[in-house]
C-alpha cells in the first residue's frame, strides 16, 4: 500500500487544450435519448473543428471524421438505447485506432547486442531521449545498456551524452569529432560484444532541417550497423509538421517507430493524432518531462482516455509500483493504523514520493474526474510550490514537524523567514496539511477502499471532495 499527495498549484497538462475542447463538445451528448442524422453531422463538424484547431493534419481529420460519421449514422448509434454514449464510444474507438490500436513495444529479439538507432532533427530532444530510453531499458527491462554518440558536429553533444550516461549508470562508448560517425557506431558495437551488453543505443547528428548530407550520413550508419530498431525522435509541439518530418525520415530509413518528445508542454496534441496515420509507423514512447525518468511507453487507449478526461489509472499504478518505496509505505500504513497520526515528517515524504512519480500535473491527468473539475482549478496544477512547501517544512523544528498544533504566530514568522517565504505561504501549507490529516484519518479507519472506488470513475461532479489533497 502506498500514498501520495496531490496539491493544486500552477501548471500545465499534456494535450490540455484538445482535451478541454473535445470533452466539452462531447459532454452534452451523454444522456441524450435520441440522435438524428442531422445533429450527428453537426456534432461531427464540431469535432472536426476541434481537431483542426489542435493542429491535426487535414488528411487525418478527413479520414477520421468520415469513419466516425459512417459508424454513427448506422444502427450502432441511431438504434442505441443510449445514443449519446454510443457516439462517444465510437469517437474513442476511432481515436485509438488512429494512434495505432495498441502499444507497440521495442523488438529486442536479436543476438546481443540489440542495436537501436536514434534519428531526428536538431532541438527535438534526441540526445536526452537516448538517455531516457537507456534508463527505461535498464530499470524496467533489466537490460545492460551501452550508449554512444555519432554527432561529431554539435558542440558538446558527446560530452552531454557521457554526462547523462554516468548519471543513469549505463555504459558509454567515447567518441570524438575527429572520427568518422560510421566507425564510431561499429566500434561501439564491437566493444559491447566484449562487455556482454544487451542493448546498444546509437545517437546520430541532427540538423535544423532535412538535408541531403544528413540523410546520406545516417543512411551509411544504418547500413553499417543494421539496427533492429530505428526510432525517429520528434518534438510533439511542432504539430502536424512532426508527422510530415517523420514521413520524410521514414522514406529514407524505414523507421520502426517514433518517439514523441515534450508532450508535457503540448496542449494541442496534433502530432500524437497525426504521426501514426501519416507515417504508418507506431509511436513507441512519449517524453513527458525533462528528467531522465520522464519517458512512458505509448498506449493509444490510455492516451485517448486522458484526452477524453477519463484518466489513466493503469499508468498511474504502474508508475507507483516502480517509484514508491514499498517498505517505507508499509511503515507509514502501520503507523496510521496504530493511531499515531499523520505529521509533517510524513507530509514531507509524501511530497518526495509525488516528485518521484512525475509530479502533480502528470499524476492529475491520469486521475478520472479531472475533466469535471472547473477549468480555473485545472489550470492551477504544477510542482513549483513543492520546493516551497519542502523548504517551509525544513525550516520547522523537530517538535513542530511532530506536533503541528504548536505552530502559532511567532513560530510562523520564524518559519517563514527561515524558508525565504511569508506567513501567507506558511498558512497555505498548514491548510493543505490539515486536509491531508483528515483524509489520512479516514484511511486509518478503512476508508481507502472507498477512495479507490471513487477513483475508478465515481467522482462527484466538480472533482474531488474537499478540493485540497488526495491520497492514493
C-alpha positions as MATLAB code, in Angstrom:
seq = 'XXXXXXXXXXXXXXXXXXXXXXXXXXXXXXXXXXXXXXXXXXXXXXXXXXXXXXXXXXXXXXXXXXXXXXXXXXXXXXXXXXXXXXXXXXXXXXXXXXXXXXXXXXXXXXXXXXXXXXXXXXXXXXXXXXXXXXXXXXXXXXXXXXXXXXXXXXXXXXXXXXXXXXXXXXXXXXXXXXXXXXXXXXXXXXXXXXXXXXXXXXXXXXXXXXXXXXXXXXXXXXXXXXXXXXXXXXXXXXXXXXXXXXXXXXXXXXXXXXXXXXXXXXXXXXXXXXXXXXXXXXXXXXXXXXXXXXXXXXXXXXXXXXXXXXXXXXXXXXXXXXXXXXXXXXXXXXXXXXXXXXXXXXXXXXXXXXXXXXXXXXXXXXXXXXXXXXXXXXXXXXXXXXXXXXXXXXXXXXXXXXXXXXXXXXXXXXXXXXXXXXXXXXXXXXXXXXXXXXXXXXXXXXXXXXXXXXXXXXXXXXXXXXXXXXXX';
ca = [
       0.000    0.000    0.000;
       1.220    3.495   -0.748;
       0.000    7.049   -0.822;
       0.836   10.339   -2.464;
      -0.390   13.881   -2.041;
      -1.966   15.873   -4.834;
      -1.563   19.621   -4.344;
      -3.342   22.084   -6.566;
      -0.849   24.750   -7.664;
       0.006   26.451  -11.058;
       0.937   24.325  -14.206;
       0.002   22.558  -17.487;
      -1.039   19.076  -18.576;
      -0.460   17.102  -21.749;
      -2.936   17.885  -24.582;
      -4.924   20.090  -22.177;
      -6.433   22.329  -24.854;
      -7.510   19.405  -27.055;
      -8.922   17.557  -24.040;
     -10.958   20.528  -22.813;
     -12.450   21.338  -26.222;
     -13.209   17.739  -27.169;
     -14.773   16.814  -23.836;
     -16.884   19.992  -23.904;
     -18.090   19.076  -27.391;
     -18.970   15.512  -26.419;
     -20.224   16.058  -22.867;
     -23.627   17.339  -23.946;
     -24.255   14.076  -25.802;
     -24.167   11.819  -22.773;
     -27.638   11.071  -21.533;
     -29.392   12.151  -24.740;
     -32.264    9.850  -25.612;
     -32.266   10.441  -29.363;
     -29.825   11.481  -32.092;
     -30.742   12.229  -35.696;
     -28.611   12.134  -38.825;
     -28.735   15.923  -38.908;
     -27.429   16.572  -35.379;
     -24.842   13.775  -35.737;
     -23.393   15.694  -38.688;
     -23.422   18.895  -36.601;
     -21.501   17.162  -33.803;
     -19.004   15.667  -36.261;
     -18.480   19.146  -37.702;
     -17.665   20.404  -34.194;
     -15.243   17.518  -33.635;
     -13.596   18.300  -36.986;
     -13.103   21.939  -35.952;
     -11.583   20.916  -32.597;
      -9.119   18.544  -34.278;
      -8.042   21.131  -36.848;
      -7.514   23.680  -34.074;
      -5.325   21.057  -32.358;
      -3.121   21.067  -35.497;
      -4.058   17.559  -36.568;
      -3.187   17.040  -40.243;
      -6.118   17.795  -42.574;
      -5.916   14.399  -44.301;
      -6.054   12.669  -40.907;
      -9.041   14.745  -39.761;
     -10.890   13.996  -43.001;
     -10.343   10.236  -42.719;
     -11.214   10.189  -39.012;
     -14.470   12.161  -39.310;
     -15.599   10.076  -42.298;
     -15.184    6.873  -40.282;
     -16.969    8.335  -37.250;
     -19.864    9.621  -39.404;
     -20.245    6.298  -41.226;
     -20.443    4.353  -37.983;
     -22.605    6.918  -36.159;
     -25.272    7.211  -38.846;
     -25.593    3.421  -38.940;
     -27.607    1.389  -36.461;
     -24.775    1.486  -33.906;
     -25.964    4.911  -32.688;
     -29.373    5.534  -34.240;
     -30.905    2.415  -32.655;
     -28.943    2.514  -29.421;
     -30.757    2.879  -26.086;
     -28.134    5.469  -25.102;
     -27.147    7.080  -28.440;
     -25.044    9.868  -26.895;
     -22.815    7.398  -25.067;
     -22.668    5.187  -28.165;
     -21.386    8.141  -30.209;
     -18.698    8.970  -27.636;
     -17.669    5.299  -27.692;
     -17.247    5.474  -31.484;
     -15.069    8.594  -31.178;
     -12.964    6.828  -28.535;
     -12.587    3.649  -30.627;
     -11.643    5.534  -33.797;
      -9.104    7.723  -31.963;
      -7.477    4.608  -30.522;
      -7.250    3.051  -33.987;
      -5.933    6.323  -35.402;
      -2.994    6.156  -32.986;
      -2.208    2.518  -33.636;
      -4.710    0.472  -31.669;
      -2.338   -0.912  -29.058;
       1.108   -0.473  -27.581;
       3.898   -1.486  -29.952;
       6.864   -2.389  -27.762;
      10.511   -2.463  -28.785;
      11.677   -5.536  -30.647;
      14.832   -6.633  -28.860;
      14.723  -10.226  -30.072;
      18.184  -10.285  -31.610;
      21.559  -11.829  -30.914;
      23.006   -9.442  -28.294;
      23.585   -6.651  -28.571;
      20.247   -5.444  -29.945;
      21.090   -2.173  -31.730;
      18.778    0.866  -31.622;
      19.483    3.791  -33.954;
      18.054    7.183  -32.966;
      17.337    9.809  -35.640;
      15.799   13.261  -35.572;
      16.158   16.973  -36.200;
      18.284   19.236  -34.015;
      16.390   20.509  -30.991;
      13.981   17.560  -30.848;
      15.464   16.300  -27.581;
      17.142   13.322  -29.227;
      20.238   13.025  -27.015;
      18.174   13.334  -23.827;
      15.782   10.720  -25.214;
      18.722    8.337  -25.758;
      19.449    8.599  -22.031;
      15.778    8.260  -21.102;
      15.432    5.119  -23.204;
      18.636    3.658  -21.748;
      17.325    4.255  -18.243;
      13.942    2.755  -19.131;
      15.550   -0.412  -20.515;
      17.857   -0.685  -17.521;
      15.149   -0.206  -14.880;
      12.088   -1.850  -16.417;
      13.616   -4.499  -18.709;
      16.709   -5.231  -16.598;
      18.958   -4.743  -19.631;
      22.646   -3.897  -19.660;
      22.858   -0.850  -21.939;
      25.636    0.997  -23.771;
      25.157    4.385  -25.432;
      27.334    6.237  -27.915;
      27.182    9.464  -29.927;
      27.875    9.802  -33.652;
      27.127   13.520  -33.514;
      30.574   14.928  -34.337;
      29.192   18.336  -35.357;
      27.206   19.790  -32.454;
      29.452   21.306  -29.767;
      29.450   19.279  -26.553;
      26.999   16.659  -27.901;
      29.350   13.808  -26.984;
      30.051   15.283  -23.544;
      26.322   15.715  -22.927;
      25.618   12.038  -23.559;
      28.615   10.977  -21.488;
      27.334   13.022  -18.535;
      23.843   11.569  -18.861;
      25.202    8.014  -19.133;
      27.124    8.462  -15.896;
      24.049    9.924  -14.197;
      21.818    6.942  -15.049;
      24.516    4.289  -14.632;
      24.876    2.832  -18.142;
      27.976    2.169  -20.244;
      29.263    4.908  -22.541;
      31.456    4.414  -25.606;
      33.643    7.529  -26.032;
      33.940    9.208  -29.415;
      35.414   12.414  -30.800;
      34.751   14.909  -33.581;
      37.823   13.650  -35.429;
      36.348   10.195  -36.034;
      34.007    9.037  -38.785;
      30.414    8.516  -37.497;
      30.173    5.064  -39.109;
      33.393    3.954  -37.410;
      32.120    5.206  -34.040;
      28.942    3.136  -34.314;
      30.755   -0.005  -35.449;
      33.426    0.288  -32.753;
      30.777    0.779  -30.056;
      29.028   -2.417  -31.120;
      32.317   -4.334  -31.169;
      33.100   -3.231  -27.609;
      29.584   -4.070  -26.438;
      30.059   -7.694  -27.504;
      33.143   -7.950  -25.278;
      31.261   -6.348  -22.361;
      28.251   -8.677  -22.776;
      25.947   -5.698  -23.405;
      22.252   -6.400  -24.119;
      21.341   -3.173  -25.945;
      23.389   -0.523  -27.790;
      21.722    2.847  -28.437;
      23.362    4.955  -31.140;
      22.752    8.716  -31.116;
      23.130   10.443  -34.505;
      23.639   14.026  -35.643;
      20.641   16.267  -36.136;
      20.152   19.299  -38.347;
      17.858   22.302  -38.203;
      16.124   20.930  -41.287;
      16.227   17.874  -43.541;
      19.186   17.981  -45.948;
      20.900   15.526  -48.280;
      24.203   15.430  -46.377;
      22.489   14.485  -43.132;
      20.378   11.820  -44.831;
      23.373   10.324  -46.624;
      25.355   10.072  -43.395;
      22.569    8.442  -41.412;
      21.905    6.012  -44.271;
      25.570    4.982  -44.153;
      25.375    4.400  -40.398;
      22.127    2.471  -40.770;
      23.552    0.208  -43.462;
      26.763   -0.425  -41.483;
      25.144   -1.448  -38.195;
      21.776   -2.874  -39.371;
      19.792   -1.819  -36.260;
      16.860   -3.909  -35.089;
      15.049   -0.671  -34.153;
      15.306    2.699  -35.924;
      13.430    5.313  -33.917;
      12.617    8.822  -35.062;
      12.599   11.392  -32.247;
      10.325   14.354  -32.898;
       9.117   17.381  -30.931;
       5.343   16.999  -30.473;
       4.900   20.782  -30.195;
       5.640   21.132  -33.913;
       2.157   19.692  -34.542;
       1.417   18.189  -37.949;
       4.901   19.227  -39.108;
       6.151   16.479  -36.777;
       4.225   13.909  -38.806;
       5.463   15.274  -42.131;
       9.097   15.275  -40.953;
       8.700   11.733  -39.645;
       7.346   10.698  -43.049;
      10.438   12.119  -44.799;
      12.758   10.211  -42.446;
      10.705    7.053  -42.862;
      11.126    7.178  -46.630;
      14.902    7.408  -46.164;
      15.440    4.963  -43.302;
      12.450    2.636  -42.984;
      11.704    3.590  -39.402;
      10.412    1.022  -36.936;
       8.856    3.594  -34.648;
       8.539    7.164  -33.384;
       9.267    8.818  -30.027;
       7.248   11.979  -29.326;
       9.085   14.394  -27.036;
       7.898   17.389  -24.982;
       4.321   16.114  -24.743;
       4.104   17.628  -21.245;
       4.213   21.071  -22.867;
       1.966   20.188  -25.831;
      -1.564   21.465  -25.198;
      -2.779   20.687  -28.734;
      -1.981   17.014  -29.384;
      -1.875   17.281  -33.184;
       1.329   15.265  -33.545;
       0.083   12.366  -31.411;
      -3.039   12.100  -33.558;
      -1.260   12.511  -36.912;
       2.067   10.639  -36.776;
       0.795    7.060  -36.978;
      -1.661    7.729  -39.798;
       0.837    9.661  -41.941;
       3.932    7.503  -41.386;
       2.221    4.145  -40.849;
       4.812    3.650  -38.115;
       3.906    3.228  -34.439;
       4.534    5.756  -31.698;
       6.514    3.667  -29.210;
       7.298    6.201  -26.474;
       6.390    9.693  -25.335;
       8.598   12.110  -23.391;
       6.639   13.639  -20.515;
       9.276   15.853  -18.879;
      12.911   16.901  -18.827;
      14.286   14.369  -16.336;
      15.746   11.042  -17.442;
      12.862    9.078  -15.919;
      10.252   11.065  -17.873;
       9.644    8.548  -20.673;
       6.482    6.454  -20.992;
       5.554    3.614  -23.372;
       2.831    4.840  -25.726;
      -0.540    3.169  -25.139;
      -3.164    4.605  -27.541;
      -6.106    3.553  -25.364;
      -4.608    5.220  -22.291;
      -3.783    8.437  -24.157;
      -7.334    8.604  -25.546;
      -8.703    8.095  -22.030;
      -6.644   11.091  -20.878;
      -7.770   13.207  -23.847;
     -11.415   12.370  -23.126;
     -10.945   13.241  -19.449;
     -11.375    9.648  -18.255;
      -7.956    9.404  -16.607;
      -5.364    6.647  -16.818;
      -5.211    4.770  -13.538;
      -3.309    1.844  -15.061;
      -0.300    4.019  -15.935;
      -0.513    5.753  -12.575;
      -0.438    2.456  -10.687;
       2.457    1.177  -12.829;
       4.479    4.317  -12.046;
       3.687    3.951   -8.352;
       4.778    0.319   -8.445;
       8.179    1.353   -9.832;
       8.772    4.545   -7.900;
       7.301    4.207   -4.431;
       9.433    2.822   -1.613;
       7.188   -0.048   -0.553;
       8.894   -0.678    2.789;
       8.562    2.968    3.770;
       4.912    2.955    2.659;
       4.230   -0.123    4.818;
       5.734    1.614    7.836;
       3.531    4.640    7.246;
       0.392    2.483    6.969;
       1.357    0.646   10.175;
       1.872    3.967   11.943;
      -1.550    5.256   10.881;
      -3.298    2.073   11.950;
      -1.706    2.359   15.376;
      -3.340    5.760   15.669;
      -0.083    7.717   15.817;
      -1.406   10.267   13.338;
      -0.025   11.994   10.268;
       2.654   14.653   10.864;
       4.876   16.952    8.779;
       7.626   14.318    8.576;
       5.102   12.088    6.776;
       3.917   15.015    4.670;
       7.464   15.735    3.504;
       7.887   12.088    2.464;
       4.622   12.404    0.523;
       5.991   15.403   -1.374;
       9.152   13.487   -2.249;
       7.113   10.471   -3.407;
       4.981   12.756   -5.527;
       8.019   14.225   -7.275;
       9.439   10.751   -7.943;
       6.160    9.757   -9.643;
       6.284   12.609  -12.143;
       4.773   15.463  -10.158;
       1.286   16.841   -9.663;
       0.319   17.658  -13.252;
       1.496   14.279  -14.582;
      -0.486   12.434  -11.929;
      -3.652   14.530  -12.055;
      -4.179   13.964  -15.778;
      -4.243   10.232  -15.031;
      -6.994   10.532  -12.412;
     -10.610   10.008  -13.576;
     -12.816   13.035  -12.971;
     -10.271   15.715  -13.879;
     -12.399   16.772  -16.855;
     -15.236   17.592  -14.451;
     -13.136   19.989  -12.427;
     -13.535   23.726  -13.114;
     -11.074   24.922  -15.765;
      -9.709   27.524  -13.350;
      -8.774   24.766  -10.920;
      -7.241   22.562  -13.626;
      -5.086   25.438  -14.810;
      -3.558   25.687  -11.334;
      -1.604   22.439  -11.321;
       2.189   22.313  -11.140;
       5.124   21.313   -8.998;
       6.609   24.761   -8.364;
       5.176   25.032   -4.874;
       6.655   21.637   -3.914;
      10.058   23.232   -3.433;
       8.498   25.995   -1.352;
       6.480   23.582    0.794;
       9.517   21.414    1.416;
      11.582   24.482    2.344;
       8.927   25.509    4.861;
       8.865   22.042    6.446;
      12.668   22.012    6.584;
      12.557   25.303    8.496;
      10.447   23.767   11.256;
      11.941   22.319   14.400;
      11.631   18.579   15.000;
       8.944   19.289   17.600;
       6.953   21.446   15.145;
       7.061   18.725   12.489;
       5.895   16.135   15.027;
       3.263   18.359   16.694;
       1.982   20.891   14.084;
      -0.620   22.283   16.507;
       2.118   24.269   18.273;
       2.783   26.377   15.150;
       1.300   29.760   16.075;
       2.145   33.443   15.435;
       5.810   33.813   16.387;
       6.692   30.317   15.155;
       5.039   31.062   11.814;
       7.104   34.227   11.422;
      10.333   32.357   12.209;
       9.483   29.505    9.812;
       8.583   31.955    7.029;
      11.836   33.868    7.489;
      13.909   30.676    7.598;
      12.340   29.312    4.403;
      12.505   32.576    2.478;
       8.699   32.754    2.221;
       5.968   34.682    4.056;
       3.291   33.909    6.637;
       0.689   33.543    3.869;
       2.685   30.682    2.334;
       3.075   29.014    5.751;
      -0.692   29.309    6.341;
      -1.359   27.792    2.921;
       0.799   24.785    3.760;
      -0.858   24.372    7.169;
      -4.269   24.372    5.459;
      -3.182   21.719    2.940;
      -1.726   19.690    5.771;
      -4.957   19.848    7.796;
      -6.899   18.496    4.806;
      -4.410   15.651    4.410;
      -4.673   14.818    8.106;
      -8.440   14.391    7.759;
      -8.058   12.125    4.740;
      -5.363   10.050    6.388;
      -7.603    9.634    9.422;
     -10.299    8.168    7.149;
      -7.693    5.905    5.599;
      -6.614    4.583    9.008;
     -10.260    3.636    9.665;
     -10.552    1.666    6.455;
     -11.570    4.454    4.116;
      -9.025    3.610    1.399;
     -11.315    1.189   -0.465;
     -13.993    3.891   -0.641;
     -11.478    6.399   -2.038;
     -10.256    3.911   -4.632;
     -13.852    3.259   -5.759;
     -14.213    6.993   -6.299;
     -11.074    6.959   -8.439;
     -12.488    4.121  -10.543;
     -14.886    6.532  -12.235;
     -17.310    7.562   -9.496;
     -16.048   11.100   -8.932;
     -18.763   13.565   -7.929;
     -19.444   16.489  -10.315;
     -16.880   19.227   -9.792;
     -13.990   16.941   -8.942;
     -12.526   15.939   -5.593;
     -14.355   16.406   -2.315;
     -12.533   18.956   -0.178;
     -10.528   20.303   -3.153;
      -7.220   20.183   -1.344;
      -5.422   16.875   -1.369;
      -5.924   13.275   -2.352;
      -4.073   10.228   -1.011;
      -3.880    7.029   -3.011;
];
